[in-house]
Amino acid sequence: MAKHIETILAQLGNRSDEETGAVSAPLYLSTAYRHPGLAQSTGYDYIRTANPTRDILQTGIAEIEAGDAGFACSSGMAAIQLVIEGLLQAGDQVVTLQDLYGGSYRYFHARQQAGAYQFTYCLTEADLLERLTDDVAMVFIETPTNPMMVTFDIEKIAQKAHEHGIIVVVDNTFYTPLRQQPLALGADVVIHSATKYLSGHNDVLAGLVACRGEKIAEDLTFQLNTTGATLAPFDCWLVIRGMKTLSLRLKQHEQNARAIVDYLKGQDQVGQVYYAGHSGMVSFELKDLSKIEPFLANLKIFSFAESLGGVESLITYPKTQTHADIPQDLREAYGLTDHILRISTGIEHTDDLVADLAQAFDQLA
Ligand SMILES: *Cc1c(COP(=O)(O)O)cnc(C)c1O
């Protein structure tokens, strides 16, 4: 029976332990597994290679992202590193976007400096499509982008990329598999910072990868086992528990985001408002730069903190936080000026969030 993603999420880990009938995923901390005999294995030998709790999460992300295999890593950045180092050869060219998570940019830049790979940064979809040639090994995108909320057409990019034998990687952290399934749209690899929406409670650092195709799955399996940045069992368990409520949380994140977008559009101290249509991520321009600091100080429900996708509403100043490592001229070229603030709506009552913004603006006037 084909199941909806919501059902798979709510049931993650249930029926994984036939012996006890445990409904919640069992947590296996054991690092070593006794062999039934010489040249025999239960399927588990040593924790870096495989762990039953991690398997539940890996199988789960593969299923909800329509992939053939899944991988659970110690952070979103470890997931990105797994894919880059596991699938590229020295000297390979990667086409990516300028409007990228700051940490991804920092990592790409460092690898290029070290002489490992070449990265080309694009602003528009037309520019990106044009750069997909036989010389390129991988295209790496985020859609929508962070924090400018620009969306890219995964299907179109994957089609052109595959004509040239290019691996297509999508960071799906912002939309989650409930709003976008990159593999079903033609991508080869999908990455999540599961620290954000998937776990959803601002209490665990984790990265997930799902992929299509035997060769990519084999390469990533080898790389994760070899380099070892796997997600610890208890953290796997926390992510599994968080994912069970993702579909409910996302509805409230989105309801709150839509109300905030409406409010901000009518607030005359605000310039442009950026919202991609799904998720709880909203960016906006505060017209008067000198008001950024008092505005943040005035907020009573939003926390001034750098993360996203959790039940608590957060507000970020990308210039000094998430995107501090992107040079100013590069940032400003795609609209990420010093005026931009980024909100991640939590699941609080909509009216309370709008009221908090309103009182913070009122005190500035
Ligand atoms: C946070 C984030 C990452 C990095 O993930 P960590 O779990 O913090 O290592 C990568 N991509 C996006 C879009 C993110 O928001």
The ligand as an SDF file (V2000), in Angstrom:
LIG
                    3D

 15 15  0  0  0  0  0  0  0  0999 V2000
   22.1740   25.1410    8.6700 C   0  0  0  0  0  0  0  0  0  0  0  0
   22.3070   24.8460    7.2360 C   0  0  0  0  0  0  0  0  0  0  0  0
   23.3510   24.0380    6.7580 C   0  0  0  0  0  0  0  0  0  0  0  0
   24.4300   23.4720    7.6780 C   0  0  0  0  0  0  0  0  0  0  0  0
   23.8910   22.5540    8.5710 O   0  0  0  0  0  0  0  0  0  0  0  0
   24.4680   22.2720   10.0650 P   0  0  0  0  0  0  0  0  0  0  0  0
   23.5150   21.2520   10.5760 O   0  0  0  0  0  0  0  0  0  0  0  0
   24.4060   23.5770   10.8090 O   0  0  0  0  0  0  0  0  0  0  0  0
   25.8570   21.7920    9.9220 O   0  0  0  0  0  0  0  0  0  0  0  0
   23.3780   23.7690    5.4090 C   0  0  0  0  0  0  0  0  0  0  0  0
   22.4610   24.2630    4.5570 N   0  0  0  0  0  0  0  0  0  0  0  0
   21.4560   25.0610    4.9810 C   0  0  0  0  0  0  0  0  0  0  0  0
   20.4830   25.5840    4.0050 C   0  0  0  0  0  0  0  0  0  0  0  0
   21.3470   25.3760    6.3290 C   0  0  0  0  0  0  0  0  0  0  0  0
   20.3620   26.1780    6.7380 O   0  0  0  0  0  0  0  0  0  0  0  0
  1  2  1  0
  2  3  1  0
  2 14  2  0
  3  4  1  0
  3 10  2  0
  4  5  1  0
  5  6  1  0
  6  7  2  0
  6  8  1  0
  6  9  1  0
 10 11  1  0
 11 12  2  0
 12 13  1  0
 12 14  1  0
 14 15  1  0
M  END
$$$$
